Amino acid sequence: MKKIAAALFCLCSLSYAVDYNPLQGEMLSLSCASCHGTDGKSVTVTPYIAGMGKNTMYSILLEYKNGQRKGTMMQKHVKGFSDAELEQISYYFSKIER
C-alpha cells in the first residue's frame, strides 16, 4: 500500500513542471527588454510579447532553443536559459496585460 501511495505521489508531482515564481520570472525577463521593450511591450518591429499565452510562448522559446525555429538573436539568446527558466519567463509575460 505504501508503494502505491508513493508511486501516485510521484506521478502527481510530475504533472506540474514548475511553480511560478514572480520575482524570478521578472528578473529573467529583464534580458528580453532590450529587444522586446519594457514588459514585452515593443514599440519597434520586434514582436510584442506582453500577454502572450504561456504555453504558446514556452513552445516558441523551446523551438528557438532546439533549432526548430530560426531568428536573428533568439537562437543564441535562449540557449543561455534552462527549460525551467524559459517557463518562468513565459509565465511572467503571460501575466502582463496587453
RODONU-999644 format. One record per atom (N, C-alpha, C, O, CB): residue in three letters; atom name; residue number from 1; y, z, x. Coordinates in steps of 0.2 Angstrom, whole numbers, plus 5000, padded with zeros to 4 digits. Each point is the difference from the previous one (the first is absolute). Last residue first. Glycine has a CB too. Example, Ala and Ser with C-alpha at 12.3 -4.5 7.8 and 13.67 -1.06 7.14 Angstrom:
BEGIN
roro, vomar, kero, c2, c3, c1
SER, N, 2, 4989, 5035, 5064;
SER, CA, 2, 5006, 5001, 5004;
SER, C, 2, 5005, 5003, 4996;
SER, O, 2, 5006, 5001, 5003;
SER, CB, 2, 4991, 4989, 5003;
ALA, N, 1, 4975, 5010, 4996;
ALA, CA, 1, 5006, 5000, 4996;
ALA, C, 1, 5006, 5000, 5004;
ALA, O, 1, 4999, 5003, 5005;
ALA, CB, 1, 4995, 5003, 4986;
This chain:
BEGIN
roro, vomar, kero, c2, c3, c1
ARG, N, 98, 5216, 4890, 4990;
ARG, CA, 98, 5002, 4993, 5002;
ARG, C, 98, 5007, 5000, 4998;
ARG, O, 98, 5004, 4995, 5001;
ARG, CB, 98, 4986, 4999, 4997;
GLU, N, 97, 4998, 5029, 5008;
GLU, CA, 97, 5002, 4995, 4994;
GLU, C, 97, 5003, 4994, 5003;
GLU, O, 97, 5003, 5000, 5005;
GLU, CB, 97, 4999, 5010, 4988;
ILE, N, 96, 4979, 5005, 5020;
ILE, CA, 96, 5007, 4999, 5000;
ILE, C, 96, 5001, 4995, 4994;
ILE, O, 96, 4997, 4995, 4999;
ILE, CB, 96, 5004, 5007, 5013;
LYS, N, 95, 4977, 5005, 4994;
LYS, CA, 95, 5003, 5005, 4997;
LYS, C, 95, 5008, 4999, 4999;
LYS, O, 95, 5004, 5004, 4997;
LYS, CB, 95, 4987, 5004, 5007;
SER, N, 94, 4994, 4978, 5009;
SER, CA, 94, 4998, 5000, 4993;
SER, C, 94, 5004, 5005, 4995;
SER, O, 94, 5001, 4998, 4994;
SER, CB, 94, 4987, 4997, 5010;
PHE, N, 93, 5013, 5005, 5020;
PHE, CA, 93, 5004, 4995, 4997;
PHE, C, 93, 4999, 4999, 4993;
PHE, O, 93, 5004, 4998, 4996;
PHE, CB, 93, 4996, 4996, 5015;
TYR, N, 92, 4987, 5022, 5001;
TYR, CA, 92, 5007, 5002, 5000;
TYR, C, 92, 5005, 4994, 4997;
TYR, O, 92, 5004, 5002, 4995;
TYR, CB, 92, 4994, 5004, 5015;
TYR, N, 91, 4978, 4991, 4992;
TYR, CA, 91, 5002, 5005, 4995;
TYR, C, 91, 5007, 5002, 5000;
TYR, O, 91, 5003, 5000, 4995;
TYR, CB, 91, 4986, 5005, 5007;
SER, N, 90, 5003, 4981, 5015;
SER, CA, 90, 5000, 4996, 4993;
SER, C, 90, 5002, 5005, 4995;
SER, O, 90, 5003, 4998, 4995;
SER, CB, 90, 4988, 4995, 5010;
ILE, N, 89, 5007, 5016, 5017;
ILE, CA, 89, 5006, 4996, 4999;
ILE, C, 89, 5000, 4996, 4993;
ILE, O, 89, 5005, 5000, 4997;
ILE, CB, 89, 4995, 4998, 5016;
GLN, N, 88, 4981, 5015, 4993;
GLN, CA, 88, 5006, 5004, 4999;
GLN, C, 88, 5007, 4996, 4999;
GLN, O, 88, 5004, 5002, 4995;
GLN, CB, 88, 4990, 5007, 5012;
GLU, N, 87, 4986, 4979, 4999;
GLU, CA, 87, 5000, 5003, 4993;
GLU, C, 87, 5005, 5004, 4998;
GLU, O, 87, 5003, 5000, 4995;
GLU, CB, 87, 4985, 4999, 5006;
LEU, N, 86, 5010, 4994, 5021;
LEU, CA, 86, 5003, 4995, 4996;
LEU, C, 86, 4999, 5001, 4993;
LEU, O, 86, 5004, 4998, 4996;
LEU, CB, 86, 4992, 4994, 5012;
GLU, N, 85, 4996, 5024, 5007;
GLU, CA, 85, 5007, 5000, 5000;
GLU, C, 85, 5003, 4994, 4996;
GLU, O, 85, 5005, 5001, 4997;
GLU, CB, 85, 4994, 5004, 5015;
ALA, N, 84, 4977, 4997, 4990;
ALA, CA, 84, 5003, 5005, 4996;
ALA, C, 84, 5008, 5000, 5000;
ALA, O, 84, 5003, 5002, 4995;
ALA, CB, 84, 4986, 5005, 5008;
ASP, N, 83, 4999, 4978, 5011;
ASP, CA, 83, 5000, 4998, 4993;
ASP, C, 83, 5003, 5005, 4995;
ASP, O, 83, 5003, 4999, 4995;
ASP, CB, 83, 4987, 4994, 5008;
SER, N, 82, 5020, 5006, 5021;
SER, CA, 82, 4993, 5001, 4998;
SER, C, 82, 5000, 4998, 4992;
SER, O, 82, 5006, 4999, 4997;
SER, CB, 82, 4992, 5010, 5011;
PHE, N, 81, 5020, 4981, 5010;
PHE, CA, 81, 4999, 5005, 4995;
PHE, C, 81, 4993, 5000, 4999;
PHE, O, 81, 4996, 4995, 5000;
PHE, CB, 81, 5015, 5004, 4995;
GLY, N, 80, 4999, 4985, 5019;
GLY, CA, 80, 5002, 5007, 5003;
GLY, C, 80, 4999, 5005, 4995;
GLY, O, 80, 5000, 5006, 5002;
GLY, CB, 80, 5008, 4989, 5005;
LYS, N, 79, 4989, 4982, 4988;
LYS, CA, 79, 4995, 5002, 5004;
LYS, C, 79, 5001, 5007, 5003;
LYS, O, 79, 4995, 5003, 5003;
LYS, CB, 79, 5003, 4985, 5000;
VAL, N, 78, 5018, 5000, 4983;
VAL, CA, 78, 4995, 5004, 4997;
VAL, C, 78, 4994, 5002, 5004;
VAL, O, 78, 4997, 5005, 4999;
VAL, CB, 78, 5007, 4990, 4991;
HIS, N, 77, 5014, 4991, 5019;
HIS, CA, 77, 5003, 5006, 4998;
HIS, C, 77, 4994, 5005, 4997;
HIS, O, 77, 5000, 5006, 5001;
HIS, CB, 77, 5011, 4988, 4997;
LYS, N, 76, 4985, 4983, 5009;
LYS, CA, 76, 5000, 5005, 5005;
LYS, C, 76, 5002, 5007, 4998;
LYS, O, 76, 4998, 5005, 5003;
LYS, CB, 76, 5005, 4985, 5004;
GLN, N, 75, 4996, 4993, 4976;
GLN, CA, 75, 4994, 5001, 5004;
GLN, C, 75, 5000, 5005, 5005;
GLN, O, 75, 4995, 5004, 5001;
GLN, CB, 75, 5002, 4984, 4996;
MET, N, 74, 5023, 5006, 4992;
MET, CA, 74, 4996, 5004, 4997;
MET, C, 74, 4993, 5001, 5003;
MET, O, 74, 4998, 5006, 5000;
MET, CB, 74, 5008, 4991, 4990;
MET, N, 73, 5013, 4988, 5016;
MET, CA, 73, 4999, 5006, 5003;
MET, C, 73, 4995, 5005, 4997;
MET, O, 73, 4998, 5004, 5004;
MET, CB, 73, 5014, 4995, 5000;
THR, N, 72, 4990, 4978, 4987;
THR, CA, 72, 5004, 5000, 5007;
THR, C, 72, 4998, 5006, 5004;
THR, O, 72, 4998, 5000, 5005;
THR, CB, 72, 5011, 4994, 4989;
GLY, N, 71, 4972, 4997, 4990;
GLY, CA, 71, 5007, 5002, 4999;
GLY, C, 71, 5004, 5000, 5007;
GLY, O, 71, 4997, 5000, 5005;
GLY, CB, 71, 5000, 5007, 4984;
LYS, N, 70, 4977, 4989, 4996;
LYS, CA, 70, 5004, 4998, 5006;
LYS, C, 70, 5008, 5002, 4998;
LYS, O, 70, 5002, 5000, 4994;
LYS, CB, 70, 4990, 4991, 5010;
ARG, N, 69, 4981, 5017, 4988;
ARG, CA, 69, 5007, 4998, 4998;
ARG, C, 69, 5004, 4999, 5006;
ARG, O, 69, 5001, 5004, 5004;
ARG, CB, 69, 4998, 5002, 4985;
GLN, N, 68, 4980, 5002, 5014;
GLN, CA, 68, 4998, 4995, 4994;
GLN, C, 68, 5007, 4997, 4998;
GLN, O, 68, 5000, 4995, 4996;
GLN, CB, 68, 4989, 5012, 5001;
GLY, N, 67, 5007, 5010, 5021;
GLY, CA, 67, 5001, 4993, 5002;
GLY, C, 67, 4998, 4995, 4994;
GLY, O, 67, 5000, 4994, 5002;
GLY, CB, 67, 4998, 5009, 5010;
ASN, N, 66, 5002, 5022, 4989;
ASN, CA, 66, 4994, 4997, 5001;
ASN, C, 66, 5000, 4993, 5002;
ASN, O, 66, 4995, 4996, 5001;
ASN, CB, 66, 5000, 5012, 4991;
LYS, N, 65, 5025, 5005, 5002;
LYS, CA, 65, 4996, 5004, 5005;
LYS, C, 65, 4994, 4996, 5002;
LYS, O, 65, 4998, 5000, 5006;
LYS, CB, 65, 5007, 5011, 4990;
TYR, N, 64, 5007, 4981, 4986;
TYR, CA, 64, 5004, 4999, 5006;
TYR, C, 64, 4996, 5003, 5006;
TYR, O, 64, 4999, 4997, 5005;
TYR, CB, 64, 5012, 5003, 4988;
GLU, N, 63, 4980, 5004, 4986;
GLU, CA, 63, 4999, 4993, 5001;
GLU, C, 63, 5004, 4998, 5007;
GLU, O, 63, 4997, 4997, 5004;
GLU, CB, 63, 5001, 5001, 4983;
LEU, N, 62, 5005, 5024, 5004;
LEU, CA, 62, 4993, 4999, 5003;
LEU, C, 62, 4999, 4993, 5002;
LEU, O, 62, 4997, 4999, 5005;
LEU, CB, 62, 4999, 5011, 4989;
LEU, N, 61, 5023, 4995, 4994;
LEU, CA, 61, 5001, 5002, 5007;
LEU, C, 61, 4993, 5000, 5004;
LEU, O, 61, 5000, 4998, 5006;
LEU, CB, 61, 5009, 5010, 4990;
ILE, N, 60, 4992, 4985, 4981;
ILE, CA, 60, 5004, 4996, 5004;
ILE, C, 60, 5000, 5002, 5007;
ILE, O, 60, 4999, 4996, 5005;
ILE, CB, 60, 5008, 5001, 4985;
SER, N, 59, 4983, 5017, 4994;
SER, CA, 59, 4996, 4994, 5002;
SER, C, 59, 5003, 4995, 5004;
SER, O, 59, 4997, 4998, 5005;
SER, CB, 59, 4998, 5004, 4984;
TYR, N, 58, 5018, 5017, 5004;
TYR, CA, 58, 4994, 5002, 5005;
TYR, C, 58, 4996, 4994, 5001;
TYR, O, 58, 4998, 4999, 5006;
TYR, CB, 58, 5002, 5013, 4990;
MET, N, 57, 5016, 4985, 4988;
MET, CA, 57, 5003, 5000, 5006;
MET, C, 57, 4995, 5002, 5005;
MET, O, 57, 5000, 4997, 5006;
MET, CB, 57, 5011, 5007, 4989;
THR, N, 56, 4982, 4996, 4983;
THR, CA, 56, 5002, 4993, 5002;
THR, C, 56, 5003, 5000, 5007;
THR, O, 56, 4998, 4996, 5005;
THR, CB, 56, 5004, 5001, 4984;
ASN, N, 55, 4992, 5024, 5001;
ASN, CA, 55, 4994, 4996, 5002;
ASN, C, 55, 5002, 4993, 5002;
ASN, O, 55, 4997, 4997, 5005;
ASN, CB, 55, 4997, 5009, 4987;
LYS, N, 54, 5024, 5007, 5000;
LYS, CA, 54, 4997, 5003, 5006;
LYS, C, 54, 4994, 4996, 5002;
LYS, O, 54, 4999, 4999, 5006;
LYS, CB, 54, 5004, 5013, 4990;
GLY, N, 53, 5018, 4977, 4992;
GLY, CA, 53, 4994, 5004, 4998;
GLY, C, 53, 4996, 5002, 5006;
GLY, O, 53, 5000, 4997, 5005;
GLY, CB, 53, 4999, 4997, 4985;
MET, N, 52, 5028, 5002, 5011;
MET, CA, 52, 4994, 4996, 5000;
MET, C, 52, 4994, 5005, 4998;
MET, O, 52, 5000, 5005, 5002;
MET, CB, 52, 5005, 4987, 5007;
GLY, N, 51, 5018, 5015, 4994;
GLY, CA, 51, 4997, 5000, 4993;
GLY, C, 51, 4994, 4995, 5000;
GLY, O, 51, 4997, 4999, 4995;
GLY, CB, 51, 5014, 5003, 5001;
ALA, N, 50, 5005, 4993, 5024;
ALA, CA, 50, 5000, 5006, 4996;
ALA, C, 50, 4997, 4999, 4993;
ALA, O, 50, 5001, 4995, 4997;
ALA, CB, 50, 5010, 5008, 5009;
ILE, N, 49, 4991, 4980, 5012;
ILE, CA, 49, 4994, 5004, 4999;
ILE, C, 49, 5000, 5006, 4996;
ILE, O, 49, 4995, 5003, 4998;
ILE, CB, 49, 5002, 4992, 5012;
TYR, N, 48, 5015, 4980, 4996;
TYR, CA, 48, 5002, 5006, 4997;
TYR, C, 48, 4994, 5003, 4998;
TYR, O, 48, 4996, 4998, 4996;
TYR, CB, 48, 5015, 4998, 5000;
PRO, N, 47, 4991, 4984, 5024;
PRO, CA, 47, 4998, 5003, 4993;
PRO, C, 47, 5002, 5007, 4998;
PRO, O, 47, 5001, 5004, 5005;
PRO, CB, 47, 4990, 4989, 4997;
THR, N, 46, 5024, 4991, 5015;
THR, CA, 46, 4994, 5004, 5000;
THR, C, 46, 4998, 5002, 4994;
THR, O, 46, 5004, 5002, 4996;
THR, CB, 46, 4999, 5002, 5016;
VAL, N, 45, 5017, 4984, 4992;
VAL, CA, 45, 4994, 4996, 4998;
VAL, C, 45, 4994, 5004, 5000;
VAL, O, 45, 4994, 4998, 4998;
VAL, CB, 45, 5012, 4992, 5006;
THR, N, 44, 5015, 5025, 4993;
THR, CA, 44, 4999, 4994, 5004;
THR, C, 44, 4994, 4996, 4997;
THR, O, 44, 4998, 5001, 4994;
THR, CB, 44, 5007, 5004, 5016;
VAL, N, 43, 5001, 5017, 4984;
VAL, CA, 43, 5006, 4996, 4997;
VAL, C, 43, 5000, 4994, 5004;
VAL, O, 43, 5005, 4996, 5000;
VAL, CB, 43, 5002, 5014, 4997;
SER, N, 42, 4974, 5011, 4997;
SER, CA, 42, 5003, 4995, 5004;
SER, C, 42, 5005, 4996, 4997;
SER, O, 42, 5000, 4999, 4994;
SER, CB, 42, 4989, 5000, 5011;
LYS, N, 41, 4998, 5024, 4992;
LYS, CA, 41, 5005, 4996, 4996;
LYS, C, 41, 5003, 4995, 5004;
LYS, O, 41, 5006, 5001, 5001;
LYS, CB, 41, 4996, 5009, 4991;
GLY, N, 40, 4983, 5008, 5015;
GLY, CA, 40, 4997, 4994, 4998;
GLY, C, 40, 5004, 4996, 4996;
GLY, O, 40, 4997, 4995, 4997;
GLY, CB, 40, 4992, 5011, 5004;
ASP, N, 39, 5018, 5015, 5009;
ASP, CA, 39, 4995, 5001, 4994;
ASP, C, 39, 4997, 4993, 4998;
ASP, O, 39, 4998, 5000, 4994;
ASP, CB, 39, 5009, 5010, 5002;
THR, N, 38, 5012, 4984, 5019;
THR, CA, 38, 4999, 5007, 4999;
THR, C, 38, 4995, 5001, 4993;
THR, O, 38, 5002, 4997, 4995;
THR, CB, 38, 5009, 5006, 5011;
GLY, N, 37, 4985, 4974, 5008;
GLY, CA, 37, 5006, 5004, 4997;
GLY, C, 37, 4998, 5007, 4999;
GLY, O, 37, 4994, 5002, 4999;
GLY, CB, 37, 5011, 4988, 4996;
HIS, N, 36, 4982, 4992, 5015;
HIS, CA, 36, 4999, 5001, 4993;
HIS, C, 36, 5006, 5004, 4997;
HIS, O, 36, 5000, 5000, 4994;
HIS, CB, 36, 4988, 4998, 5007;
CYS, N, 35, 5010, 4999, 5023;
CYS, CA, 35, 4999, 4993, 4997;
CYS, C, 35, 5001, 5000, 4993;
CYS, O, 35, 5003, 4996, 4997;
CYS, CB, 35, 4989, 5001, 5012;
SER, N, 34, 5010, 5024, 5003;
SER, CA, 34, 5004, 4995, 5004;
SER, C, 34, 4999, 4993, 4997;
SER, O, 34, 5005, 4996, 5001;
SER, CB, 34, 4994, 5011, 5009;
ALA, N, 33, 4989, 5012, 4981;
ALA, CA, 33, 5007, 4999, 4998;
ALA, C, 33, 5004, 4994, 5004;
ALA, O, 33, 5004, 4997, 4997;
ALA, CB, 33, 4996, 5015, 5000;
CYS, N, 32, 4977, 4998, 5006;
CYS, CA, 32, 5000, 4994, 4996;
CYS, C, 32, 5008, 4998, 4999;
CYS, O, 32, 5001, 4994, 4998;
CYS, CB, 32, 4988, 5008, 4997;
SER, N, 31, 5003, 5018, 5016;
SER, CA, 31, 5000, 4994, 5005;
SER, C, 31, 5000, 4993, 4996;
SER, O, 31, 5001, 4995, 5003;
SER, CB, 31, 4992, 5012, 5004;
LEU, N, 30, 5007, 5014, 4982;
LEU, CA, 30, 5007, 4999, 5003;
LEU, C, 30, 4999, 4994, 5005;
LEU, O, 30, 5005, 4997, 5001;
LEU, CB, 30, 4998, 5015, 4998;
SER, N, 29, 4979, 4998, 4988;
SER, CA, 29, 5003, 4994, 4997;
SER, C, 29, 5007, 4999, 5004;
SER, O, 29, 5003, 4994, 4999;
SER, CB, 29, 4992, 5009, 4990;
LEU, N, 28, 4991, 5016, 5016;
LEU, CA, 28, 4997, 4994, 5002;
LEU, C, 28, 5004, 4994, 4998;
LEU, O, 28, 5000, 4995, 5003;
LEU, CB, 28, 4989, 5011, 4996;
MET, N, 27, 5018, 5015, 4994;
MET, CA, 27, 5001, 4999, 5007;
MET, C, 27, 4997, 4994, 5002;
MET, O, 27, 5003, 4996, 5004;
MET, CB, 27, 4997, 5016, 4997;
GLU, N, 26, 4997, 4993, 4976;
GLU, CA, 26, 5007, 4999, 5002;
GLU, C, 26, 5001, 4999, 5007;
GLU, O, 26, 5004, 4995, 5002;
GLU, CB, 26, 5000, 5011, 4988;
GLY, N, 25, 4975, 5001, 5003;
GLY, CA, 25, 5001, 4993, 4998;
GLY, C, 25, 5007, 4998, 5001;
GLY, O, 25, 5002, 4994, 5003;
GLY, CB, 25, 4990, 5008, 4988;
GLN, N, 24, 5002, 5020, 5014;
GLN, CA, 24, 4997, 4995, 5005;
GLN, C, 24, 5001, 4993, 4998;
GLN, O, 24, 5002, 4996, 5004;
GLN, CB, 24, 4989, 5013, 4998;
LEU, N, 23, 5017, 5008, 4983;
LEU, CA, 23, 5004, 5000, 5007;
LEU, C, 23, 4997, 4995, 5005;
LEU, O, 23, 5004, 4997, 5003;
LEU, CB, 23, 4998, 5015, 4994;
PRO, N, 22, 4987, 4991, 4981;
PRO, CA, 22, 5006, 4997, 5000;
PRO, C, 22, 5004, 5000, 5007;
PRO, O, 22, 5003, 4995, 5001;
PRO, CB, 22, 4997, 5008, 4987;
ASN, N, 21, 4974, 4996, 5007;
ASN, CA, 21, 5004, 5005, 5003;
ASN, C, 21, 5007, 4997, 5000;
ASN, O, 21, 5001, 4995, 5004;
ASN, CB, 21, 4990, 5010, 5003;
TYR, N, 20, 4984, 4991, 4979;
TYR, CA, 20, 5007, 4997, 5002;
TYR, C, 20, 5004, 5006, 5003;
TYR, O, 20, 5000, 5006, 4997;
TYR, CB, 20, 4999, 4985, 4994;
ASP, N, 19, 4974, 5006, 5011;
ASP, CA, 19, 5005, 5003, 4996;
ASP, C, 19, 5007, 4998, 5002;
ASP, O, 19, 5001, 4999, 5006;
ASP, CB, 19, 4991, 5011, 4992;
VAL, N, 18, 4985, 4974, 5005;
VAL, CA, 18, 5005, 5005, 5003;
VAL, C, 18, 5004, 5003, 4995;
VAL, O, 18, 5002, 4997, 4995;
VAL, CB, 18, 4998, 4996, 5015;
ALA, N, 17, 4980, 4995, 4984;
ALA, CA, 17, 5001, 4999, 5007;
ALA, C, 17, 5004, 5005, 5003;
ALA, O, 17, 4998, 5003, 5005;
ALA, CB, 17, 5000, 4985, 4993;
TYR, N, 16, 4986, 5015, 4981;
TYR, CA, 16, 5007, 4999, 5001;
TYR, C, 16, 5001, 5000, 5008;
TYR, O, 16, 4998, 5004, 5003;
TYR, CB, 16, 5005, 5003, 4987;
SER, N, 15, 4975, 4994, 5001;
SER, CA, 15, 5003, 4996, 4995;
SER, C, 15, 5008, 4999, 5001;
SER, O, 15, 5003, 4996, 4997;
SER, CB, 15, 4988, 5007, 4995;
LEU, N, 14, 4993, 5011, 5020;
LEU, CA, 14, 5001, 4994, 5003;
LEU, C, 14, 5004, 4995, 4995;
LEU, O, 14, 5002, 4995, 5002;
LEU, CB, 14, 4987, 5006, 5005;
SER, N, 13, 5003, 5021, 4988;
SER, CA, 13, 5006, 5001, 5004;
SER, C, 13, 5001, 4993, 5003;
SER, O, 13, 5006, 4999, 5003;
SER, CB, 13, 4991, 5013, 5000;
CYS, N, 12, 4985, 4990, 4983;
CYS, CA, 12, 5006, 5001, 4996;
CYS, C, 12, 5006, 5000, 5005;
CYS, O, 12, 5006, 4998, 4998;
CYS, CB, 12, 4988, 5009, 4993;
LEU, N, 11, 4984, 4993, 5018;
LEU, CA, 11, 5002, 4993, 4996;
LEU, C, 11, 5007, 5001, 4997;
LEU, O, 11, 5004, 4995, 5000;
LEU, CB, 11, 4984, 5003, 4998;
CYS, N, 10, 5004, 5021, 5012;
CYS, CA, 10, 5001, 4995, 5005;
CYS, C, 10, 5002, 4994, 4997;
CYS, O, 10, 5005, 4997, 5002;
CYS, CB, 10, 4987, 5008, 5006;
PHE, N, 9, 5000, 5012, 4978;
PHE, CA, 9, 5007, 5002, 5003;
PHE, C, 9, 5002, 4995, 5005;
PHE, O, 9, 5006, 4998, 5000;
PHE, CB, 9, 4991, 5014, 4998;
LEU, N, 8, 4981, 4986, 4993;
LEU, CA, 8, 5005, 4998, 4995;
LEU, C, 8, 5007, 5001, 5003;
LEU, O, 8, 5005, 4997, 4998;
LEU, CB, 8, 4987, 5006, 4993;
ALA, N, 7, 4990, 5004, 5022;
ALA, CA, 7, 5001, 4993, 5000;
ALA, C, 7, 5005, 4997, 4995;
ALA, O, 7, 5004, 4996, 5001;
ALA, CB, 7, 4984, 5004, 5002;
ALA, N, 6, 5007, 5023, 4998;
ALA, CA, 6, 5004, 4998, 5006;
ALA, C, 6, 5001, 4993, 5000;
ALA, O, 6, 5005, 4997, 5002;
ALA, CB, 6, 4990, 5013, 5004;
ALA, N, 5, 4992, 4999, 4977;
ALA, CA, 5, 5007, 5002, 4999;
ALA, C, 5, 5004, 4998, 5006;
ALA, O, 5, 5006, 4997, 4999;
ALA, CB, 5, 4990, 5013, 4994;
ILE, N, 4, 4981, 4987, 5008;
ILE, CA, 4, 5003, 4995, 4995;
ILE, C, 4, 5007, 5002, 4999;
ILE, O, 4, 5004, 4995, 5000;
ILE, CB, 4, 4985, 5004, 4994;
LYS, N, 3, 4999, 5015, 5020;
LYS, CA, 3, 5000, 4993, 5003;
LYS, C, 3, 5004, 4995, 4995;
LYS, O, 3, 5004, 4996, 5003;
LYS, CB, 3, 4986, 5007, 5005;
LYS, N, 2, 5004, 5019, 4985;
LYS, CA, 2, 5006, 5000, 5004;
LYS, C, 2, 5001, 4993, 5004;
LYS, O, 2, 5006, 4998, 5001;
LYS, CB, 2, 4992, 5015, 5000;
MET, N, 1, 4983, 4990, 4985;
MET, CA, 1, 5006, 5000, 4996;
MET, C, 1, 5006, 5000, 5004;
MET, O, 1, 5005, 4997, 4999;
MET, CB, 1, 4989, 5009, 4992;
